[in-house]
Amino acid sequence: MLIYHGKEGFRASNVDRFIITGLVFILFLGIIKLKDLKLLANSKIGSYIKIVLEFLRETLPFAFCISIYTNMHDMVHLMNPNDVDASLIAWDEYLLGFQPAIFLEQFITPGLTDFMYFSYSSFLIYILLFTMYLYILKENVAFRETLVSIILTFYIGYIGYVFFPAVGPKFTMSHLFETSLKGTVITDRLSFLMNFEISEYTRRDCFPSLHNGVIFLVLLFAFKHKKTYAIIFFPFAVSLFISTLYLRYHYFIDMIAGFLLAIIVFFLGPRLNNWWEGNRVTQETFNSVE
């Protein structure tokens, strides 16, 4: 941000989001120190405060992760202006023989567009629903390994955005579309909320597709820990996958990359979490002996 401040393409709102990110991080560090104060265990109010602090300690790493995501949108193109859309289009042509965004034009209706926008914009809701479901059930191991894996997927995806910046078919193929994605007021409102203070024209967040990757990862963990939940969630996940192509946000190769990333992290995330937890327990044992 210091390097590119004031240059063409830099948005003043980036500074605001950066400050918010810093505040979230400072808040998290404070909560880590406060939640274990013995003073909290000496009163009923203190015990309630401790519950809230424990909850924030478990969930703020995700909030921190998302706040970094909002900082990256406009910055990626400044760091790496070499978009790879042409290569991604070529990969789709090689794999499918056609472009999904153009193929799906024949199915466009205002009602379906509303539904697709609803599915696409439910991305964070789906993540929170499952992780909070595990948290409320006190499935601590399942909760931690799921959320750690989700956050790890996001951070790997961010690296992908920087090395493989792409704006998506909505803009690169706009001259080929014959049908507009016109919905009702529902579409207008959801589109506005998703793009508020984050320009569609400057964001580079296509490869890999985190919408596909993270939701597929949630689906995998749901089948691992809560099969009934997974069966109920399955059609919602599929509709979100389709929406990424229907709404022209992603190429097919983005989706495949997201799925592959999810599969890798599905096996890597729990192992990383177990290793970290093992080190933490060892350190706590060492400190208690001292």
Buried (B, 14 or more C-beta within 10 A) or exposed (E): EEEBEEEEEBBEBBEEBBEBBEEBBEBBEEBEEBBEEEEBEEEEEBEEBBEEBEBBBBBBBBBBBBBBBBBBBBBBBBBBEEBBBEBBBEBBEEEEEEBBBBEBBEEBEEEBBBBBBBBBBBBEEBBEBBBEBBBEEEBEEBBBBBBBBBBBBBEBBBEBBEEBBBBBBBBBBEEEBEEEBEBEEBBEBBBEEBEEEBEBEBBBBBBBBBBBBBBBBBBBBBBBBBEEBBEEBEEBBEBBBBBBBBBBBBBBBBBBBBBEBBBBBBEBBBEBBBEEBEEEEEEEEEEEEE
